[in-house]
Amino acid sequence: MRHLAFVFLLLIAGVLSAAVSTPRPNDAHRIVQGMTISCPGSGQIWGSDEMVATMAELKAMGVNWIAIHPYGGIRNDGRITDPAQHTMYQDPTWLRRPIEEAHALGLKILIKPHIAYWGSKFSWRGEIQFETEEEWNRFFESYERWILHVAELSHDADAFAVGTELDRTVQFEDEWRDIIAKIRARTDAPLTYAANWDSYQRVTFWDDLDVIGVQGYFPLVGHERLPTERELDIGWERVLTQLRTYSGKYGKKVILAELGYNDSANAAREPWAYKRGGEHAELIQERCLRSALRAIENDDTVVGAFLWKWFPGQRWAGNFNKRTPTMRRVIQDHWREPVPTTEP
């Protein structure tokens, strides 16, 4: 029987005693087998019947956690805009219902707010930074208002991310520690921050959080040819060695707050890239995900992952799609417990 990590919820709540031995096969929350359910719009669909059906479908595949990512907008002057204040967001069902329905299904849920940078001067969240003190102050003041509002609406969630991929803001340690303290006053959910794969070692406030969150888009090979399974496994062992060392520094476990691969010939070398297609694209996508899930299954430092991504209902997401027959099969092979047999 493979060795499983601690229950994510217990770990990040601070129960870090002895390692679990002889885990029970059906102890569903010993590791995070998570899926991020994204949305085609601003998020209203998370409160729909389609969302409930989707969560049930994912549970049948072996998923035991889901994540959703409420959006805040950003303007060039640093101001965060809160869609939750918009007329269509006045009813908090869009955020509260998925929490209630997940719990009714026996699932746990992570709320992982994202800054929507579209329409701004920033090409992605990791590029957000400012030149003047006035802009920085405006950013943190408005970010705090927005993130605290989201935390209040989702206070019954099982985990909460205080930020996602804001790589060029983490040097403002005091501001982040203040935000974390205020979030804790509004929710009992264990807290993390979702740092980009190449930036998590720059975060200095992990000691104020419960688990180290990393966006798991680590390059696994340095070449463009078809990677072998062994090459991918060696790549993951290199990554896990680094994560184990860093985890030991803080005495915190690690969660891969996102993990996913495109159907791309370049997925093993640049897993974050949106470009799809090329020679052996689907095979490379399959090999990459299988290698990642094998690595997590056999590691005690990383307590699981949230796969990126899935849409509610029958919507067919393009990039990073986990809904294809191949991706479904990989997920079920690794995450769904065998159906018990009975004696005739």
C-alpha positions in Angstrom: 0.0 0.0 0.0 1.5 3.4 -1.0 2.3 5.8 1.8 0.0 8.8 1.9 0.6 12.2 3.4 -1.3 13.7 6.3 -4.8 15.0 5.9 -4.4 18.4 4.3 -6.9 20.0 6.6 -5.3 18.7 9.7 -1.9 19.6 8.6 -2.6 23.2 7.8 -4.6 23.5 11.0 -1.4 22.8 12.8 -1.6 19.0 13.7 2.0 18.2 12.7 2.8 15.4 15.1 4.0 12.0 14.0 3.7 10.6 10.5 0.7 8.5 9.7 1.4 4.9 9.3 -0.7 2.2 7.7 -3.3 4.5 6.2 -6.8 3.1 5.5 -7.5 2.7 1.8 -10.7 4.7 1.9 -9.6 7.5 4.1 -10.6 10.1 1.5 -8.8 13.2 2.8 -5.4 11.9 3.6 -4.1 13.7 0.5 -5.6 16.5 -1.6 -6.9 15.2 -4.9 -8.1 18.5 -6.0 -9.6 20.1 -9.2 -9.9 23.8 -9.9 -13.3 24.5 -11.4 -12.9 27.6 -13.5 -15.6 29.7 -15.1 -16.3 31.3 -18.5 -17.4 34.6 -17.0 -17.2 36.5 -13.7 -18.2 33.6 -11.5 -21.9 33.5 -11.2 -21.9 29.9 -12.6 -20.3 28.7 -9.4 -23.7 29.1 -7.8 -25.6 27.2 -10.4 -27.1 23.7 -10.6 -24.4 22.9 -13.3 -21.8 23.4 -10.7 -23.4 20.9 -8.3 -23.5 18.3 -11.1 -19.9 19.0 -12.0 -18.7 18.5 -8.4 -20.6 15.2 -8.2 -19.0 14.1 -11.5 -15.5 15.0 -10.2 -16.1 13.2 -7.0 -16.9 10.0 -8.9 -13.5 10.4 -10.6 -11.7 10.4 -7.2 -11.5 14.2 -6.6 -11.9 15.0 -2.9 -11.2 18.8 -3.0 -12.2 21.5 -5.4 -11.0 25.1 -5.8 -12.7 28.2 -7.2 -11.0 31.5 -7.8 -13.2 34.6 -7.3 -11.9 37.5 -9.3 -10.8 41.0 -8.5 -9.9 43.4 -11.2 -6.9 45.7 -11.3 -6.4 49.2 -12.8 -3.1 50.6 -14.0 -3.0 53.0 -11.0 -3.0 50.0 -8.6 -6.6 50.1 -7.6 -8.3 46.7 -7.1 -11.9 46.6 -8.3 -14.3 44.3 -6.5 -16.8 42.5 -8.8 -18.6 41.4 -5.6 -19.9 45.0 -5.3 -21.4 44.9 -8.8 -25.2 44.5 -9.1 -25.0 40.9 -10.4 -22.9 40.0 -7.3 -25.1 41.4 -4.6 -26.6 38.0 -4.0 -23.7 36.0 -2.5 -25.1 32.7 -3.7 -22.4 32.5 -6.4 -19.8 32.0 -3.7 -21.7 30.5 -0.7 -23.6 27.9 -2.6 -20.6 26.0 -3.9 -19.2 25.8 -0.4 -22.5 24.4 0.9 -22.9 22.0 -2.0 -19.3 20.7 -1.8 -19.8 19.9 1.9 -23.1 18.1 1.2 -21.2 15.9 -1.3 -18.5 15.2 1.2 -16.0 17.4 -0.6 -13.7 20.1 0.7 -13.2 23.4 -1.0 -10.3 25.9 -1.3 -11.1 29.6 -2.1 -8.2 30.9 -4.2 -8.9 34.5 -5.2 -7.3 35.7 -8.5 -6.5 39.2 -9.8 -7.9 39.5 -13.3 -5.3 41.6 -15.1 -7.1 41.7 -18.5 -7.5 45.2 -19.8 -4.6 46.5 -17.7 -1.0 47.1 -18.6 0.0 43.9 -16.9 0.5 40.7 -19.0 -0.1 38.4 -16.0 -0.4 38.6 -12.2 3.3 38.1 -11.6 4.0 41.3 -13.4 2.0 43.5 -11.1 4.2 46.2 -9.6 4.3 50.0 -9.3 6.7 52.9 -9.4 5.4 55.2 -6.7 4.6 54.9 -3.1 1.2 56.3 -3.8 0.4 53.5 -6.2 1.7 50.9 -3.9 -0.4 52.2 -1.0 -3.5 52.3 -3.3 -2.8 48.7 -4.3 -2.5 47.3 -0.8 -5.4 49.4 0.6 -7.8 48.3 -2.1 -6.4 44.7 -2.2 -7.1 44.4 1.5 -10.7 45.6 1.1 -11.3 43.2 -1.7 -9.7 40.1 -0.1 -11.4 40.7 3.3 -14.7 40.9 1.5 -14.1 37.6 -0.2 -12.9 36.0 3.0 -16.1 37.1 4.8 -18.4 35.7 2.1 -16.5 32.4 2.1 -15.8 32.0 5.8 -17.1 28.4 5.8 -14.6 27.2 3.2 -12.0 24.6 4.2 -9.0 26.6 3.1 -8.3 30.1 1.8 -5.5 31.5 -0.3 -4.5 35.1 0.7 -3.0 35.7 -2.8 -2.1 34.1 -6.1 1.1 34.7 -8.1 1.7 38.3 -6.9 5.4 37.7 -7.2 6.5 41.3 -7.3 4.6 42.4 -4.2 5.9 39.9 -1.7 8.8 42.1 -0.6 6.2 44.2 1.3 6.3 41.8 4.2 4.6 44.0 6.8 1.7 44.7 4.5 1.2 41.0 3.8 1.4 40.0 7.4 -1.2 42.6 8.3 -3.6 41.3 5.6 -3.1 37.7 6.8 -3.9 38.7 10.4 -7.1 40.5 9.3 -8.2 37.5 7.1 -7.7 35.2 10.2 -10.1 37.5 12.1 -12.8 36.7 9.4 -12.4 33.0 8.8 -11.2 29.9 10.6 -10.1 28.3 7.4 -6.4 27.4 7.2 -4.5 29.8 5.0 -2.0 29.6 2.2 -0.5 31.8 -0.5 -0.1 30.5 -4.1 3.4 31.4 -5.1 4.6 30.9 -8.6 7.0 27.9 -9.1 10.1 30.1 -9.5 9.2 32.6 -6.8 8.1 30.6 -3.7 11.5 31.0 -2.1 11.2 34.8 -2.1 8.1 34.7 0.1 9.2 35.7 3.7 5.9 35.3 5.5 5.3 31.6 5.3 5.5 31.4 9.1 2.3 33.3 9.3 0.5 30.8 7.0 -0.5 27.2 7.5 0.9 25.5 4.4 3.3 26.5 1.6 1.4 26.9 -1.7 3.2 26.6 -5.0 1.9 26.9 -8.5 3.4 23.7 -9.8 4.5 24.6 -13.4 8.0 23.4 -12.9 10.0 22.7 -16.1 10.9 19.0 -16.1 13.3 18.7 -19.1 15.5 21.1 -21.0 14.9 19.7 -24.5 12.1 19.8 -27.1 12.0 16.1 -28.1 9.5 13.6 -26.8 10.5 13.1 -23.1 10.7 9.6 -21.7 8.8 8.7 -18.5 12.2 8.3 -16.7 13.2 11.8 -17.7 10.0 13.2 -16.3 10.3 11.2 -13.1 13.9 12.5 -12.7 12.6 16.0 -13.2 10.0 15.6 -10.5 12.5 14.1 -8.1 14.7 17.2 -8.6 11.7 19.4 -7.9 10.6 17.5 -4.8 14.2 17.5 -3.4 14.1 21.3 -3.5 10.6 21.4 -2.0 11.6 19.1 0.9 14.5 21.2 1.8 12.4 24.4 1.7 9.6 22.7 3.6 12.0 21.8 6.4 13.2 25.4 6.7 9.7 26.5 7.8 8.3 23.2 9.2 5.4 23.5 6.8 4.0 21.1 4.3 3.5 22.0 0.6 0.4 22.0 -1.5 0.6 22.4 -5.3 -2.1 25.1 -5.6 -2.2 24.5 -9.3 -0.8 21.7 -11.4 -1.6 21.1 -15.1 -0.2 20.6 -18.6 -1.4 21.6 -22.0 -1.7 19.3 -24.9 1.5 20.7 -26.2 4.8 19.4 -27.6 6.5 21.8 -25.2 4.5 20.9 -22.1 7.4 19.2 -20.3 9.8 22.1 -20.9 7.4 25.1 -20.4 4.3 23.7 -18.6 3.0 27.3 -18.1 2.7 28.1 -21.8 -0.7 28.4 -23.4 0.3 27.4 -26.9 -1.1 24.0 -27.8 -0.4 21.3 -30.4 2.7 20.0 -32.0 4.2 16.5 -32.4 3.2 14.0 -29.7 1.3 16.8 -27.9 -1.4 14.5 -26.3 1.1 11.9 -25.4 3.4 14.4 -23.7 0.5 15.9 -21.8 -0.5 12.4 -20.6 3.1 11.5 -19.6 3.6 14.7 -17.7 0.4 14.4 -15.7 1.1 10.7 -14.9 4.6 11.6 -13.7 3.4 14.4 -11.5 0.7 12.3 -9.8 3.2 9.4 -9.3 5.6 11.9 -7.6 2.9 13.3 -5.3 1.7 9.8 -4.3 5.1 8.8 -3.1 6.1 12.0 -1.3 5.5 13.0 2.3 6.2 16.8 1.9 3.7 17.6 -0.8 0.2 16.9 0.5 -1.5 17.0 -2.9 -2.5 19.2 -5.8 -5.3 21.1 -7.4 -5.4 20.3 -11.1 -5.9 23.1 -13.6 -8.6 23.1 -14.9 -12.3 22.1 -15.4 -15.4 24.1 -16.4 -18.9 23.5 -15.0 -21.5 21.7 -17.1 -20.5 20.5 -20.6 -18.3 23.5 -21.4 -15.1 22.3 -23.1 -12.2 24.4 -21.9 -9.4 24.8 -24.5 -6.0 25.2 -22.8 -5.1 22.9 -19.9 -8.3 21.0 -20.4 -8.6 18.0 -18.0 -11.9 16.9 -19.5 -10.6 14.9 -22.4 -10.9 11.1 -22.3 -7.1 10.7 -21.9 -7.0 13.2 -19.0 -10.0 11.6 -17.3 -8.4 8.2 -17.5 -5.1 9.5 -16.0 -6.9 11.1 -13.1 -9.1 8.1 -12.4 -6.1 5.7 -12.6 -4.3 7.6 -9.9 -7.1 9.0 -7.7 -10.1 6.7 -7.8 -10.1 3.9 -5.3 -10.8 0.4 -6.7 -14.4 -0.7 -6.2 -14.4 -3.2 -3.4 -15.4 -6.8 -4.5 -17.7 -9.0 -2.4 -17.8 -12.7 -2.0 -20.5 -14.4 -3.9 
